[in-house]
Amino acid sequence: MSAIPSSNKRRTIPELRARKGKSPIVALTAYSALTARFVDPYADFILVGDSLAMVEHGMATTIGASLDMMILHGQSVMRGSEKAAVVIDMPFGSYEASPQEAYHNAVRILSETGCSAVKLEGGSHLAPVIAFLTARGVPVMGHIGLTPQYVQTLGGFKIQGHSSEQQDKIKQDALDFEAAGAFAVVLEGVTEPLAREITDNIAIPTIGIGASSYCDGQVLVLEDMLGFNDKVPRFVKKFAHLGGDIKKAVSDYATAVSNRSFPAEDNIYRPKS
């Protein structure tokens, strides 16, 4: 299957990498052409995150996201965007077995969507995979700290960086990802001093989500910051409360249908005279 044409107006990966220490990088998730159209004018990159397994498909974790699922949603986001770079998560099980398998699956994502880069979760043990991909022309964003694909081994969605052991590991993860050729690294759910220290000590941009405002950029799940759900992580700021608005709209619609006030005269067609 051929890739969806990518606009030549898009932010490039070298442009994003060059933003290190400069104006903050703006990023949000999107999983469809519809939401991508809203995000695109304002975002430097759009993340097609495997969080779509939970947000769009009602799963309990991100582990159920499949490669075909990520590609399908990635294609939709590419159709709905023109300016932002698009980064797509490689789902659980698609890159851990070997660098060769990771490359095969990353090529599928890039070639079938036309996206800008892929993102991998994990730690230093994935540095050889990142090096293998980047040496072969696959731009890679890393993801460390609270890594949702490892929720089973982490024992839940727990903030990382409280202990000195965790801090040392996450700092080494960041250094190894940088050395392997990642162009940026997401810091999720880590303590603020740790995120600041990592940002100061690596030469690639850090993208915070539940980390420090000192990071080189920020990303949030779009539906969280729009207030679709009552319960969101502490690190989310709700910039709108659309969940309540949608409930009211649906309730009003149901009432209007029930009392036959909809469709009204303005909503129906009369025969032409």
N, C-alpha and C positions, 0 to 999 in steps of 0.2 A: 504494500500500500504506500502510495507516495505521501510525502509530508504536506501539511497545510502550508501554503505560502506564508513566509514571515515578512513583515514590513521592514523595509530598510531604514525606517525611522526609529526602530527600537533601540533602547539602551543596550549597549554591548557589555560583555563580561569584562573586557579591559577597562571600560568606563566605570563599572561598579567597583572593580578592584582599586582603581585610582582615587576613589572617594575616601580612602583610609585617612582618618584624621581631619577630614574636611566637613562639608555640610552633611548632616545626617541622611542616611539612606532610608527612604520610606517604602515599606512593603506591607502587603496584606495577602491573605489567601483569597482564592476564587476557585470555584469548581464548575462554573458554567459560563456560557457566552453572555448570559444576562448579567450576572454579577461582575464579570470581567469588564463589561462596558462601563459600569459605574466606577470601578477601581482604576482602570487604565489611565485616565487623564492625570491622576495624582500620584501614582506609584512608580517608583524606580524599577521595582520588579514585583511580579505577581508569583506567589507560591501556590502551586497546585499540590497541597499537602495531603499526605495519607490520612490526615484528620477527616477527610471526606468520608472515610469509613464510618466514623461516628456521627458527623454532622449531617451527611446526606443519606446514609444507609442505615442509621440507627444501631450500629454495632457498639459493643461495650468498650472496645479498644481499637487501635489502628491496625492491629495485626491481621485483620481480615481483608484488608485492601489487597487486591490482586494487580498484577502487571497490566492486564487488559483493562481493568477499571481505571488505573492511573492514566493510561494512554487515551481512553475514551474521554475522560474529563479534561485531559490536557488538550486534546483536539478542540473541544468546545471552547476552552479559555482562549486558545489561539485565534479562533474565529471572532471572538468578542473583544480582542485587544489589538492595538496597533503600536503603542508607544513603549510600554513597559517590557523589560525582559521577562521571560517566563521560565521559572525553575520548577521542575517536577520531581517529587519524591520518588526514589526507588523503594518499592514496598518490601516488607519483611519477607525474607527468603529469596530475594532476587539478586543478591550480590554477595552473600556471606560465604558461599561454598568455595568459590575460587575467583581469582581475577579474571579468568577467561569467561566464566559465566556472567560475571558482573558486566564485562565489556559487551557481551552478546545482548544482554538485556538493556543496557544503557543505549546501545546503538538502536535498538527497537524504539525506545522512547524518543530519541532525537530524530530518527528518520521518519517515524510515523506521525509525529506531532509538529516538528519544526521548532521545538522549544530551544531555549538558550543554554540550559544546563540541567544537570541532575543534582539531587541532594542525597547524601548518605548519612545514616545515624550510626553512632558507635564511638569507639575510642581508638587508641594507638594500634590495636591489632588490625585495623582497617587501613592503616597507612600504605601497606603494599598494594592494596586494591586501588586506592586513590592514585598512587604513583603510576600504576599500570594504565588506568583510564586516562589520566591527563597526558601521559606520554603518547597516547594514541588519539589525541584530539577531542577528548570528552571533558568539557569543563565541569568541575565538581565543587559543590558547596558542602562543607561538613556540618555536622550537628552533634553537639556534645552537651554534657550536663545531664539534665532530665531528658532521657531519650525514650519516648513512648513505645517504641518497638521492643524495648527491653523491660517493659512494665512488669513482666512476670518475674524477672530476676531482681528487679529493684524493689519488689514488694509493694507496688502501687505507684501512683503519681506523686513522688516525694521530692521535695526541694533538695538539691545537691550542694555540697560545699560547706557543710557545717563542721565536719571533722577535718583534721589536718591531712588524713589519708585521702579523703575525697578531694580536697583542694589540690594536693600534689598530683593526683591522677588526672584531674581535669586540666590542670596547667600543662601537663605532659601531653595529653591528648591534643590540645590546641597547637603546641609546638610541632608535634609529629604530623598533624594535618597540614600545617603550613609548609613544612619541609617536603611533604609528599606532593605538593602542587595545588592544594585546594585554593580557590580564589577568595573565599570568605568562609566564615564559620558561624553557625547559629549557636548562641548560648541560651539554653532554655532552663528555667527553674533553678538558677544558681544564685548564691548569696551575692549581694551587691559588691562588697570589697573584692571578691574573687573575680567577678566580671570586669571590674575596673582594672585589676592587675593584669588579667589576660589581654585586655584591649591595649594596655600600655606596652605589652611585651611581645606582641606579634605584629608582623608587617602587613597582614591582610585584614580586611574589615571584619568586625564582630557585629552580628545582628542579634539584638536582645529580644527575648520573649520571657518575661518574668526574670529579668536580670537588671542591669544598671542603665540609667539614662545616659551614662557615660559611653555606652556602646556606640559603634559607628553607625548604627541604624536600628530600627525596630520593626517587628512584624507581629501581627495579631491575626487570629481567626476572625474573618469578617463578621460572621454571624454572632460572635461573642461581643464584639465592640458595638454592633448595631442593637444589642439588647433583645435578641430573639429568645434567649433563655433567661429564666430567673436566676439560676445558679451558674455562676462562672468562677474561674479561678481568681484569687486575690489580685493577681497581676493585671487583670483586665480592667480597663476603664470603659464604661458604657458611654459611647458618644451619642447614642440614641436609645429609644425604648420601643422598638418596632414590634416586639412581641405583643405588647398590650394593644397597640394600634391594630395589628392584624386580628387579634381576638375580637376586638370591638367591631371591625369591619365585617368579619364573618358572621358575628351575631346579628348585626344590623341587616345583612343580606338574608339570613335565615328568617328573620322577622318579616322582612318585606315580601319574601316569597310566600310565607305562610298567610299573610293578610291580603295577598294579591295586590299590593301597592307597587310591586315590580313583577313584570315589566310595565312601565307607565307609557303614556302616549308618545313620549319622546324616544322610547326604546323599541317601538314596533313600526312595521311598514304597512302603509295603506295602498290599495290599488291606485295606479295612475288613472286620472280621469281622461 
